[in-house]
Amino acid sequence: NAGVTQTPKFQVLKTGQSMTLQCAQDMNHNSMYWYRQDPGMGLRLIYYSASEGTTDKGEVPNGYNVSRLNKREFSLRLESAAPSQTSVYFCASTSRLANTGELFFGEGSRLTVL
Amino acid sequence: GDSVTQMEGPVTLSEEAFLTINCTYTATGYPSLFWYVQYPGEGLQLLLKATKADDKGSNKGFEATYRKETTSFHLEKGSVQVSDSAVYFCALSSGGSNYKLTFGKGTLLTVNP
């Protein structure tokens, strides 16, 4: 049972480069999320998708875009990477039908922007 | 807006010691409260939760009680093990169908043999 799968696990970029973080879940969940984790800051919500076809900004959306490609996949794009985007990124999902509020997380993608 | 404040770490304990990690929150309405744990190199996983006042969540020997009067959800364990070494996050969800979680900053726990 794969759960939430993120790729890549590690990436190094130069300032100004672009990249896309991929996320897929196999639990038939409706809602998906992208968080970033920084030392001393906890996890902060970047974007979320409550259901297929919808996306909304979270707490720190600037510099990012997202695409909910289908029910399984939710990608995060950095159009022009900046050193401030060096972070560990986590994708998560949950089932609105189950109504537990529990998020299931991927293992994270560590991004370094030079 | 919603916010979660948890005690600063790191916390270092000896095996079999008693653990308390404090968590207080600010939220509108009646949030659900969660403790997540992150083991080294892994994503977060749910440890326990409580959805209404006076509920006690428990799992793997950890407990936390939803105290509405003090807006707190402190995590406790009577006897920690080396395998409990991890980062612990307190979080809340204010409800609605989006299940957005607001997290505290995390507390690193190290348990020594």
gemmi code that builds the backbone of each chain (N, CA, C; Angstrom):
import gemmi

chains = {
    "A": [
        ("ASN", (0.841, -1.195, 0.000), (0.000, 0.000, 0.000), (0.875, 1.243, 0.000)),
        ("ALA", (0.951, 1.965, -1.146), (1.914, 3.048, -1.281), (1.501, 4.278, -0.468)),
        ("GLY", (0.215, 4.610, -0.384), (-0.203, 5.801, 0.353), (0.020, 7.053, -0.478)),
        ("VAL", (0.841, 7.971, 0.030), (1.152, 9.219, -0.662), (2.601, 9.146, -1.134)),
        ("THR", (2.796, 9.313, -2.430), (4.128, 9.202, -3.021), (4.543, 10.531, -3.613)),
        ("GLN", (5.725, 10.992, -3.229), (6.255, 12.261, -3.731), (7.524, 12.006, -4.536)),
        ("THR", (7.695, 12.764, -5.601), (8.945, 12.733, -6.360), (9.294, 14.144, -6.822)),
        ("PRO", (10.584, 14.508, -6.886), (11.709, 13.708, -6.401), (11.861, 13.821, -4.882)),
        ("LYS", (12.705, 13.014, -4.303), (12.976, 13.099, -2.863), (14.014, 14.181, -2.555)),
        ("PHE", (14.905, 14.412, -3.487), (15.931, 15.439, -3.323), (16.102, 16.184, -4.640)),
        ("GLN", (16.347, 17.485, -4.542), (16.582, 18.275, -5.743), (17.393, 19.501, -5.373)),
        ("VAL", (18.378, 19.808, -6.226), (19.140, 21.043, -6.078), (18.901, 21.891, -7.322)),
        ("LEU", (18.524, 23.137, -7.112), (18.262, 24.069, -8.208), (19.137, 25.295, -8.078)),
        ("LYS", (19.318, 25.970, -9.189), (19.941, 27.289, -9.161), (18.838, 28.347, -9.158)),
        ("THR", (19.126, 29.486, -8.584), (18.161, 30.582, -8.572), (17.657, 30.861, -9.979)),
        ("GLY", (16.330, 30.955, -10.100), (15.717, 31.243, -11.382), (15.254, 30.018, -12.158)),
        ("GLN", (15.750, 28.852, -11.800), (15.304, 27.637, -12.469), (13.887, 27.285, -12.029)),
        ("SER", (13.236, 26.471, -12.842), (11.886, 26.025, -12.509), (11.881, 24.515, -12.290)),
        ("MET", (10.898, 24.063, -11.543), (10.735, 22.622, -11.359), (9.336, 22.335, -10.822)),
        ("THR", (8.951, 21.078, -10.957), (7.657, 20.627, -10.474), (7.842, 19.453, -9.528)),
        ("LEU", (7.220, 19.549, -8.368), (7.164, 18.441, -7.425), (5.875, 17.673, -7.685)),
        ("GLN", (6.021, 16.365, -7.792), (4.869, 15.523, -8.093), (4.379, 14.823, -6.831)),
        ("CYS", (3.079, 14.649, -6.757), (2.473, 13.946, -5.628), (1.318, 13.102, -6.147)),
        ("ALA", (1.266, 11.862, -5.697), (0.153, 10.987, -6.059), (-0.269, 10.174, -4.836)),
        ("GLN", (-1.586, 9.995, -4.697), (-2.103, 9.161, -3.596), (-3.016, 8.084, -4.178)),
        ("ASP", (-2.962, 6.912, -3.538), (-3.757, 5.782, -4.030), (-4.839, 5.385, -3.040)),
        ("MET", (-5.292, 6.322, -2.230), (-6.287, 6.038, -1.198), (-7.669, 6.579, -1.549)),
        ("ASN", (-7.819, 7.062, -2.779), (-9.091, 7.598, -3.244), (-9.551, 8.797, -2.410)),
        ("HIS", (-8.583, 9.587, -1.940), (-8.914, 10.757, -1.129), (-9.356, 11.923, -1.993)),
        ("ASN", (-10.246, 12.742, -1.424), (-10.748, 13.900, -2.149), (-9.789, 15.084, -2.057)),
        ("SER", (-9.258, 15.313, -0.863), (-8.521, 16.543, -0.593), (-7.018, 16.283, -0.538)),
        ("MET", (-6.272, 17.224, -1.110), (-4.818, 17.111, -1.115), (-4.190, 18.458, -0.768)),
        ("TYR", (-2.977, 18.412, -0.223), (-2.340, 19.599, 0.349), (-0.844, 19.599, 0.049)),
        ("TRP", (-0.295, 20.791, -0.029), (1.154, 20.964, -0.056), (1.556, 21.854, 1.123)),
        ("TYR", (2.489, 21.327, 1.928), (3.053, 22.059, 3.052), (4.559, 22.212, 2.828)),
        ("ARG", (5.127, 23.230, 3.437), (6.584, 23.328, 3.530), (6.978, 23.318, 4.999)),
        ("GLN", (8.132, 22.695, 5.274), (8.640, 22.587, 6.643), (9.990, 23.256, 6.725)),
        ("ASP", (10.089, 24.235, 7.585), (11.329, 24.969, 7.793), (11.687, 24.945, 9.274)),
        ("PRO", (12.976, 24.918, 9.574), (13.406, 24.875, 10.979), (12.805, 26.017, 11.797)),
        ("GLY", (12.230, 25.684, 12.933), (11.665, 26.701, 13.808), (10.340, 27.277, 13.344)),
        ("MET", (9.841, 26.794, 12.205), (8.585, 27.343, 11.657), (7.463, 26.318, 11.615)),
        ("GLY", (7.764, 25.080, 11.868), (6.724, 24.068, 11.755), (6.355, 23.828, 10.308)),
        ("LEU", (5.120, 23.422, 10.085), (4.613, 23.216, 8.734), (3.673, 24.350, 8.372)),
        ("ARG", (3.848, 24.863, 7.173), (2.971, 25.931, 6.703), (2.323, 25.520, 5.388)),
        ("LEU", (1.037, 25.779, 5.282), (0.264, 25.351, 4.123), (0.527, 26.273, 2.941)),
        ("ILE", (0.886, 25.695, 1.807), (1.153, 26.476, 0.599), (-0.123, 26.582, -0.241)),
        ("TYR", (-0.638, 25.450, -0.647), (-1.872, 25.357, -1.423), (-2.597, 24.083, -1.017)),
        ("TYR", (-3.888, 24.071, -1.272), (-4.641, 22.843, -1.074), (-5.701, 22.717, -2.160)),
        ("SER", (-6.189, 21.485, -2.284), (-7.239, 21.182, -3.246), (-8.298, 20.368, -2.512)),
        ("ALA", (-9.423, 20.997, -2.240), (-10.478, 20.329, -1.471), (-11.094, 19.175, -2.249)),
        ("SER", (-11.117, 19.295, -3.558), (-11.656, 18.227, -4.393), (-11.087, 18.402, -5.795)),
        ("GLU", (-11.244, 17.384, -6.587), (-10.760, 17.436, -7.960), (-11.366, 18.645, -8.671)),
        ("GLY", (-10.509, 19.418, -9.322), (-10.979, 20.570, -10.065), (-10.940, 21.879, -9.302)),
        ("THR", (-10.578, 21.833, -8.011), (-10.496, 23.073, -7.231), (-9.137, 23.169, -6.554)),
        ("THR", (-8.626, 24.390, -6.474), (-7.406, 24.657, -5.715), (-7.570, 25.995, -4.998)),
        ("ASP", (-6.918, 26.117, -3.852), (-7.002, 27.345, -3.074), (-5.660, 27.635, -2.414)),
        ("LYS", (-5.422, 28.931, -2.190), (-4.187, 29.341, -1.541), (-4.234, 29.031, -0.056)),
        ("GLY", (-3.058, 28.698, 0.463), (-2.903, 28.534, 1.889), (-2.238, 29.741, 2.495)),
        ("GLU", (-1.378, 29.493, 3.457), (-0.736, 30.559, 4.219), (0.410, 31.225, 3.452)),
        ("VAL", (1.155, 30.441, 2.661), (2.360, 30.954, 1.998), (2.389, 30.582, 0.520)),
        ("PRO", (1.468, 31.086, -0.310), (1.380, 30.651, -1.707), (2.314, 31.370, -2.686)),
        ("ASN", (2.896, 32.492, -2.269), (3.669, 33.290, -3.230), (4.868, 32.525, -3.760)),
        ("GLY", (5.026, 32.542, -5.093), (6.141, 31.875, -5.744), (5.828, 30.444, -6.163)),
        ("TYR", (4.599, 30.013, -5.911), (4.202, 28.642, -6.233), (2.930, 28.628, -7.068)),
        ("ASN", (2.796, 27.562, -7.855), (1.542, 27.253, -8.516), (1.259, 25.766, -8.336)),
        ("VAL", (-0.012, 25.408, -8.438), (-0.381, 24.006, -8.281), (-1.324, 23.595, -9.394)),
        ("SER", (-1.372, 22.275, -9.590), (-2.317, 21.688, -10.545), (-2.875, 20.416, -9.929)),
        ("ARG", (-4.192, 20.342, -9.883), (-4.836, 19.088, -9.478), (-5.163, 18.370, -10.773)),
        ("LEU", (-4.270, 17.494, -11.171), (-4.341, 16.873, -12.488), (-5.525, 15.921, -12.590)),
        ("ASN", (-5.804, 15.217, -11.539), (-6.934, 14.299, -11.459), (-7.131, 14.002, -9.976)),
        ("LYS", (-7.954, 13.049, -9.636), (-8.204, 12.814, -8.223), (-6.954, 12.334, -7.501)),
        ("ARG", (-6.072, 11.637, -8.181), (-4.897, 11.043, -7.554), (-3.726, 12.002, -7.419)),
        ("GLU", (-3.592, 12.954, -8.349), (-2.343, 13.689, -8.463), (-2.493, 15.186, -8.220)),
        ("PHE", (-1.511, 15.736, -7.502), (-1.518, 17.158, -7.146), (-0.079, 17.631, -7.200)),
        ("SER", (0.247, 18.469, -8.183), (1.633, 18.883, -8.371), (1.853, 20.307, -7.901)),
        ("LEU", (3.080, 20.586, -7.498), (3.489, 21.917, -7.030), (4.610, 22.411, -7.926)),
        ("ARG", (4.459, 23.595, -8.490), (5.453, 24.132, -9.428), (6.078, 25.402, -8.891)),
        ("LEU", (7.396, 25.447, -9.004), (8.163, 26.651, -8.729), (8.593, 27.209, -10.082)),
        ("GLU", (8.078, 28.352, -10.466), (8.365, 28.901, -11.796), (9.759, 29.517, -11.877)),
        ("SER", (10.190, 30.174, -10.815), (11.498, 30.819, -10.782), (12.015, 30.707, -9.352)),
        ("ALA", (12.772, 29.627, -9.113), (13.151, 29.306, -7.741), (14.027, 30.388, -7.114)),
        ("ALA", (13.812, 30.580, -5.812), (14.589, 31.532, -5.019), (15.162, 30.821, -3.805)),
        ("PRO", (16.295, 31.297, -3.286), (16.880, 30.651, -2.099), (15.903, 30.529, -0.926)),
        ("SER", (14.954, 31.464, -0.822), (13.965, 31.402, 0.264), (13.032, 30.206, 0.138)),
        ("GLN", (13.065, 29.548, -1.010), (12.232, 28.363, -1.208), (12.969, 27.060, -0.866)),
        ("THR", (14.191, 27.191, -0.388), (14.886, 26.032, 0.155), (14.110, 25.522, 1.356)),
        ("SER", (13.678, 24.264, 1.300), (12.787, 23.750, 2.327), (12.564, 22.255, 2.104)),
        ("VAL", (11.834, 21.652, 3.011), (11.325, 20.306, 2.799), (9.829, 20.430, 2.529)),
        ("TYR", (9.401, 19.854, 1.429), (8.013, 19.964, 1.001), (7.284, 18.649, 1.248)),
        ("PHE", (6.110, 18.758, 1.832), (5.294, 17.583, 2.110), (3.946, 17.696, 1.412)),
        ("CYS", (3.586, 16.621, 0.763), (2.251, 16.476, 0.215), (1.430, 15.644, 1.194)),
        ("ALA", (0.145, 15.940, 1.289), (-0.730, 15.194, 2.190), (-2.102, 15.055, 1.554)),
        ("SER", (-2.861, 14.092, 2.040), (-4.217, 13.908, 1.533), (-5.127, 13.447, 2.653)),
        ("THR", (-6.422, 13.611, 2.429), (-7.407, 13.135, 3.394), (-8.707, 12.841, 2.681)),
        ("SER", (-9.525, 12.044, 3.342), (-10.836, 11.702, 2.804), (-11.904, 12.520, 3.504)),
        ("ARG", (-12.623, 13.319, 2.767), (-13.719, 14.084, 3.357), (-14.858, 13.167, 3.760)),
        ("LEU", (-14.994, 12.082, 3.052), (-16.080, 11.154, 3.380), (-15.832, 10.481, 4.729)),
        ("ALA", (-14.581, 10.136, 5.003), (-14.259, 9.503, 6.275), (-14.449, 10.471, 7.435)),
        ("ASN", (-14.276, 11.770, 7.135), (-14.596, 12.811, 8.113), (-13.813, 12.680, 9.416)),
        ("THR", (-12.556, 12.230, 9.324), (-11.750, 12.111, 10.536), (-10.825, 13.303, 10.728)),
        ("GLY", (-10.568, 14.037, 9.688), (-9.615, 15.140, 9.764), (-8.175, 14.694, 9.717)),
        ("GLU", (-7.914, 13.383, 9.659), (-6.537, 12.895, 9.652), (-5.921, 13.088, 8.275)),
        ("LEU", (-4.761, 13.715, 8.237), (-4.003, 13.856, 7.004), (-2.982, 12.728, 6.901)),
        ("PHE", (-2.788, 12.232, 5.682), (-1.770, 11.223, 5.403), (-0.672, 11.906, 4.599)),
        ("PHE", (0.555, 11.804, 5.086), (1.669, 12.535, 4.498), (2.582, 11.636, 3.681)),
        ("GLY", (3.171, 12.243, 2.637), (4.265, 11.611, 1.950), (5.552, 11.759, 2.745)),
        ("GLU", (6.640, 11.215, 2.204), (7.912, 11.205, 2.929), (8.691, 12.504, 2.779)),
        ("GLY", (8.224, 13.391, 1.915), (8.862, 14.691, 1.784), (9.807, 14.780, 0.599)),
        ("SER", (9.980, 16.022, 0.122), (10.922, 16.330, -0.959), (11.814, 17.457, -0.468)),
        ("ARG", (13.104, 17.168, -0.391), (14.043, 18.182, 0.111), (14.595, 18.971, -1.061)),
        ("LEU", (14.304, 20.266, -1.067), (14.712, 21.147, -2.160), (15.719, 22.160, -1.658)),
        ("THR", (16.829, 22.285, -2.391), (17.838, 23.302, -2.099), (17.969, 24.216, -3.298)),
        ("VAL", (17.855, 25.514, -3.065), (18.004, 26.499, -4.139), (19.269, 27.309, -3.868)),
        ("LEU", (20.202, 27.236, -4.777), (21.500, 27.916, -4.602), (21.490, 29.313, -5.195)),
    ],
    "B": [
        ("GLY", (-6.742, 34.743, 13.487), (-6.726, 33.434, 12.834), (-6.308, 32.352, 13.802)),
        ("ASP", (-6.357, 31.133, 13.320), (-5.972, 29.982, 14.143), (-4.472, 29.966, 14.398)),
        ("SER", (-4.109, 29.511, 15.575), (-2.692, 29.367, 15.874), (-2.487, 28.291, 16.921)),
        ("VAL", (-1.303, 27.697, 16.902), (-0.928, 26.657, 17.864), (0.435, 27.017, 18.428)),
        ("THR", (0.545, 26.971, 19.734), (1.816, 27.248, 20.399), (2.208, 26.018, 21.196)),
        ("GLN", (3.372, 25.477, 20.921), (3.845, 24.343, 21.695), (5.218, 24.637, 22.255)),
        ("MET", (5.565, 23.917, 23.296), (6.791, 24.221, 24.011), (7.993, 24.068, 23.097)),
        ("GLU", (8.955, 24.940, 23.320), (10.166, 24.910, 22.528), (10.987, 23.697, 22.918)),
        ("GLY", (11.672, 23.144, 21.956), (12.592, 22.070, 22.265), (14.022, 22.571, 22.198)),
        ("PRO", (14.965, 21.674, 22.087), (14.717, 20.246, 22.161), (14.524, 19.758, 23.594)),
        ("VAL", (13.872, 18.630, 23.705), (13.667, 17.976, 24.988), (14.494, 16.698, 24.993)),
        ("THR", (15.310, 16.538, 26.018), (16.147, 15.347, 26.148), (15.796, 14.650, 27.447)),
        ("LEU", (15.448, 13.373, 27.355), (15.066, 12.592, 28.523), (15.812, 11.272, 28.547)),
        ("SER", (15.871, 10.692, 29.713), (16.388, 9.334, 29.840), (15.237, 8.349, 29.673)),
        ("GLU", (15.587, 7.163, 29.226), (14.565, 6.123, 29.043), (13.790, 5.927, 30.345)),
        ("GLU", (12.485, 5.714, 30.227), (11.541, 5.496, 31.321), (11.148, 6.781, 32.045)),
        ("ALA", (11.630, 7.914, 31.599), (11.216, 9.183, 32.212), (9.803, 9.540, 31.767)),
        ("PHE", (9.195, 10.484, 32.505), (7.862, 10.987, 32.178), (7.991, 12.143, 31.195)),
        ("LEU", (7.110, 12.143, 30.213), (7.153, 13.172, 29.175), (5.903, 14.039, 29.220)),
        ("THR", (6.109, 15.343, 29.142), (5.023, 16.276, 28.873), (5.492, 17.256, 27.821)),
        ("ILE", (4.699, 17.437, 26.786), (4.934, 18.488, 25.798), (3.673, 19.360, 25.792)),
        ("ASN", (3.849, 20.616, 26.148), (2.711, 21.518, 26.261), (2.264, 22.048, 24.897)),
        ("CYS", (0.957, 22.183, 24.762), (0.371, 22.739, 23.539), (-0.853, 23.566, 23.919)),
        ("THR", (-0.906, 24.796, 23.465), (-2.091, 25.632, 23.616), (-2.499, 26.150, 22.249)),
        ("TYR", (-3.751, 26.540, 22.130), (-4.241, 26.924, 20.805), (-5.146, 28.140, 20.888)),
        ("THR", (-5.296, 28.786, 19.754), (-6.271, 29.852, 19.552), (-7.041, 29.508, 18.299)),
        ("ALA", (-8.359, 29.473, 18.398), (-9.170, 29.113, 17.237), (-10.577, 29.630, 17.413)),
        ("THR", (-11.242, 29.816, 16.286), (-12.662, 30.141, 16.324), (-13.450, 28.836, 16.406)),
        ("GLY", (-14.570, 28.897, 17.085), (-15.415, 27.723, 17.155), (-14.824, 26.625, 18.008)),
        ("TYR", (-15.071, 25.393, 17.584), (-14.662, 24.218, 18.356), (-13.794, 23.331, 17.475)),
        ("PRO", (-12.492, 23.559, 17.537), (-11.609, 22.823, 16.631), (-11.423, 21.372, 17.057)),
        ("SER", (-10.968, 20.563, 16.127), (-10.420, 19.246, 16.450), (-8.927, 19.423, 16.678)),
        ("LEU", (-8.386, 18.629, 17.581), (-6.978, 18.764, 17.963), (-6.235, 17.466, 17.687)),
        ("PHE", (-4.988, 17.599, 17.299), (-4.194, 16.454, 16.861), (-2.768, 16.551, 17.400)),
        ("TRP", (-2.173, 15.401, 17.582), (-0.723, 15.289, 17.735), (-0.219, 14.399, 16.605)),
        ("TYR", (0.756, 14.941, 15.868), (1.439, 14.180, 14.831), (2.872, 13.942, 15.279)),
        ("VAL", (3.462, 12.842, 14.767), (4.849, 12.520, 15.077), (5.613, 12.330, 13.770)),
        ("GLN", (6.842, 12.823, 13.768), (7.709, 12.687, 12.591), (9.003, 12.011, 13.015)),
        ("TYR", (9.191, 10.778, 12.599), (10.439, 10.071, 12.860), (11.489, 10.511, 11.841)),
        ("PRO", (12.753, 10.386, 12.174), (13.819, 10.880, 11.291), (13.686, 10.374, 9.855)),
        ("GLY", (13.719, 11.307, 8.925), (13.686, 10.956, 7.508), (12.326, 10.556, 6.977)),
        ("GLU", (11.285, 10.728, 7.776), (9.949, 10.303, 7.353), (8.985, 11.473, 7.334)),
        ("GLY", (7.811, 11.231, 6.769), (6.739, 12.210, 6.828), (6.025, 12.141, 8.168)),
        ("LEU", (5.075, 13.022, 8.351), (4.328, 13.043, 9.603), (3.268, 11.937, 9.601)),
        ("GLN", (2.985, 11.424, 10.779), (1.896, 10.466, 10.922), (1.095, 10.804, 12.175)),
        ("LEU", (-0.188, 10.547, 12.095), (-1.070, 10.871, 13.211), (-0.736, 10.001, 14.412)),
        ("LEU", (-0.582, 10.645, 15.571), (-0.343, 9.923, 16.817), (-1.657, 9.756, 17.591)),
        ("LEU", (-2.387, 10.849, 17.759), (-3.675, 10.780, 18.442), (-4.469, 12.044, 18.143)),
        ("LYS", (-5.753, 11.998, 18.462), (-6.589, 13.163, 18.207), (-7.747, 13.215, 19.198)),
        ("ALA", (-8.378, 14.395, 19.284), (-9.582, 14.589, 20.087), (-10.459, 15.596, 19.360)),
        ("THR", (-11.726, 15.331, 19.315), (-12.610, 16.158, 18.499), (-13.542, 17.052, 19.309)),
        ("LYS", (-13.629, 16.850, 20.622), (-14.481, 17.735, 21.411), (-13.932, 17.855, 22.825)),
        ("ALA", (-14.417, 18.857, 23.522), (-13.927, 19.160, 24.863), (-14.036, 17.940, 25.779)),
        ("ASP", (-12.992, 17.750, 26.576), (-12.859, 16.682, 27.567), (-12.554, 15.317, 26.948)),
        ("ASP", (-12.521, 15.225, 25.636), (-12.085, 13.985, 24.986), (-10.635, 13.716, 25.323)),
        ("LYS", (-10.285, 12.452, 25.483), (-8.891, 12.071, 25.652), (-8.501, 11.207, 24.473)),
        ("GLY", (-7.456, 11.635, 23.759), (-6.896, 10.809, 22.708), (-5.745, 10.003, 23.272)),
        ("SER", (-5.572, 8.784, 22.776), (-4.471, 7.954, 23.277), (-4.011, 7.004, 22.191)),
        ("ASN", (-2.705, 6.701, 22.234), (-2.119, 5.778, 21.269), (-0.681, 5.512, 21.683)),
        ("LYS", (-0.252, 4.278, 21.618), (1.137, 3.888, 21.884), (1.617, 4.382, 23.244)),
        ("GLY", (0.756, 4.484, 24.227), (1.132, 4.945, 25.552), (1.092, 6.452, 25.724)),
        ("PHE", (0.879, 7.186, 24.638), (0.739, 8.640, 24.696), (-0.723, 9.008, 24.951)),
        ("GLU", (-0.917, 10.113, 25.665), (-2.266, 10.616, 25.930), (-2.280, 12.132, 25.831)),
        ("ALA", (-3.455, 12.665, 25.469), (-3.661, 14.105, 25.513), (-5.151, 14.354, 25.715)),
        ("THR", (-5.473, 15.324, 26.555), (-6.867, 15.636, 26.852), (-7.214, 17.026, 26.349)),
        ("TYR", (-8.314, 17.129, 25.655), (-8.813, 18.395, 25.083), (-9.414, 19.214, 26.210)),
        ("ARG", (-8.733, 20.300, 26.591), (-9.194, 21.167, 27.673), (-9.644, 22.496, 27.090)),
        ("LYS", (-10.952, 22.654, 26.983), (-11.490, 23.867, 26.369), (-11.266, 25.076, 27.272)),
        ("GLU", (-11.366, 24.874, 28.586), (-11.271, 26.005, 29.508), (-9.880, 26.623, 29.515)),
        ("THR", (-8.862, 25.806, 29.243), (-7.494, 26.329, 29.203), (-6.939, 26.342, 27.774)),
        ("THR", (-7.773, 26.032, 26.805), (-7.378, 25.910, 25.382), (-6.051, 25.178, 25.254)),
        ("SER", (-6.010, 23.970, 25.826), (-4.763, 23.218, 25.821), (-4.991, 21.778, 25.381)),
        ("PHE", (-3.890, 21.154, 24.956), (-3.927, 19.752, 24.504), (-2.516, 19.197, 24.726)),
        ("HIS", (-2.144, 19.058, 25.970), (-0.783, 18.661, 26.319), (-0.569, 17.166, 26.093)),
        ("LEU", (0.578, 16.820, 25.533), (0.923, 15.425, 25.266), (1.707, 14.854, 26.441)),
        ("GLU", (1.328, 13.645, 26.873), (2.003, 13.005, 27.998), (2.264, 11.538, 27.704)),
        ("LYS", (3.359, 11.050, 28.296), (3.639, 9.615, 28.286), (4.347, 9.270, 29.582)),
        ("GLY", (3.923, 8.204, 30.198), (4.439, 7.878, 31.516), (5.863, 7.365, 31.524)),
        ("SER", (6.276, 6.692, 30.451), (7.600, 6.072, 30.436), (8.087, 6.026, 28.990)),
        ("VAL", (8.969, 6.959, 28.640), (9.397, 7.036, 27.243), (10.465, 5.997, 26.939)),
        ("GLN", (10.545, 5.655, 25.653), (11.542, 4.709, 25.161), (12.430, 5.402, 24.133)),
        ("VAL", (13.569, 4.794, 23.876), (14.478, 5.361, 22.872), (13.755, 5.501, 21.537)),
        ("SER", (12.886, 4.563, 21.225), (12.162, 4.577, 19.952), (11.152, 5.725, 19.846)),
        ("ASP", (10.902, 6.429, 20.927), (10.009, 7.599, 20.894), (10.727, 8.859, 20.422)),
        ("SER", (12.009, 8.788, 20.218), (12.772, 9.942, 19.736), (12.241, 10.368, 18.372)),
        ("ALA", (11.789, 11.603, 18.283), (11.115, 12.092, 17.073), (10.775, 13.557, 17.281)),
        ("VAL", (10.183, 14.161, 16.251), (9.630, 15.509, 16.380), (8.117, 15.374, 16.523)),
        ("TYR", (7.551, 16.076, 17.486), (6.119, 16.009, 17.775), (5.477, 17.350, 17.441)),
        ("PHE", (4.379, 17.269, 16.694), (3.659, 18.470, 16.269), (2.241, 18.448, 16.809)),
        ("CYS", (1.857, 19.540, 17.428), (0.465, 19.757, 17.810), (-0.226, 20.485, 16.651)),
        ("ALA", (-1.477, 20.155, 16.389), (-2.165, 20.777, 15.259), (-3.652, 20.896, 15.556)),
        ("LEU", (-4.298, 21.809, 14.860), (-5.744, 21.945, 15.004), (-6.396, 22.089, 13.639)),
        ("SER", (-7.665, 21.713, 13.604), (-8.486, 21.915, 12.426), (-9.771, 22.576, 12.869)),
        ("SER", (-10.065, 23.718, 12.261), (-11.260, 24.458, 12.674), (-12.537, 23.962, 12.043)),
        ("GLY", (-12.437, 22.865, 11.330), (-13.646, 22.286, 10.789), (-13.891, 22.727, 9.370)),
        ("GLY", (-15.094, 22.547, 8.910), (-15.393, 22.749, 7.505), (-14.947, 21.532, 6.724)),
        ("SER", (-15.144, 21.567, 5.451), (-14.862, 20.380, 4.655), (-13.456, 20.365, 4.066)),
        ("ASN", (-12.672, 21.397, 4.373), (-11.344, 21.462, 3.774), (-10.275, 20.778, 4.608)),
        ("TYR", (-10.547, 20.584, 5.893), (-9.614, 19.923, 6.797), (-8.213, 20.509, 6.726)),
        ("LYS", (-8.117, 21.807, 6.615), (-6.810, 22.430, 6.700), (-6.329, 22.340, 8.141)),
        ("LEU", (-5.096, 21.901, 8.309), (-4.512, 21.832, 9.638), (-3.562, 23.004, 9.852)),
        ("THR", (-3.618, 23.572, 11.043), (-2.648, 24.566, 11.484), (-1.727, 23.878, 12.476)),
        ("PHE", (-0.426, 23.943, 12.223), (0.548, 23.207, 13.033), (1.310, 24.137, 13.961)),
        ("GLY", (1.726, 23.584, 15.100), (2.726, 24.236, 15.921), (4.093, 24.046, 15.289)),
        ("LYS", (5.113, 24.611, 15.924), (6.446, 24.597, 15.336), (7.185, 23.275, 15.525)),
        ("GLY", (6.648, 22.401, 16.329), (7.282, 21.110, 16.543), (8.223, 21.113, 17.735)),
        ("THR", (8.319, 19.966, 18.392), (9.216, 19.779, 19.531), (10.032, 18.524, 19.303)),
        ("LEU", (11.347, 18.705, 19.262), (12.241, 17.560, 19.075), (12.471, 16.867, 20.405)),
        ("LEU", (12.157, 15.582, 20.448), (12.384, 14.767, 21.641), (13.499, 13.770, 21.363)),
        ("THR", (14.475, 13.752, 22.242), (15.538, 12.752, 22.191), (15.508, 11.970, 23.494)),
        ("VAL", (15.425, 10.650, 23.363), (15.423, 9.783, 24.543), (16.713, 8.974, 24.538)),
        ("ASN", (17.470, 9.109, 25.608), (18.746, 8.398, 25.736), (18.593, 7.127, 26.566)),
        ("PRO", (19.358, 6.085, 26.187), (19.266, 4.823, 26.943), (19.763, 4.987, 28.374)),
    ],
}
model = gemmi.Model(1)
for chain_id, residues in chains.items():
    chain = gemmi.Chain(chain_id)
    for i, (resn, *xyz) in enumerate(residues, 1):
        res = gemmi.Residue()
        res.name, res.seqid = resn, gemmi.SeqId(i, " ")
        for name, pos in zip(("N", "CA", "C"), xyz):
            atom = gemmi.Atom()
            atom.name, atom.element = name, gemmi.Element(name[0])
            atom.pos, atom.b_iso = gemmi.Position(*pos), 0.0
            res.add_atom(atom)
        chain.add_residue(res)
    model.add_chain(chain)
structure = gemmi.Structure()
structure.add_model(model)
structure.setup_entities()
